[in-house]
């Protein structure tokens, strides 16, 4: 794969991660928006934990992607 193709693929994957991050936050907000009192408290806790899990997974994917991009770039320089 050429460096340009690898860079384009990485860029596309980063855009997908950004979109998935936005979606995770939107899902969190949507799950708690219309609630109040005990319903809010209970739902917010579960939603927050789900959001944090999703954001952690996305951060891991972003880290792997960044590491792969650096590795591919180093291989291309050789």
Buried (B, 14 or more C-beta within 10 A) or exposed (E): EEEEEBBEBBEEBBEEBEEBBEEBEEEBEEBBEEBEEEEBEEBBEEBEEBBEEBBEEBEEBBEEBEEBBEEBEEEEEE
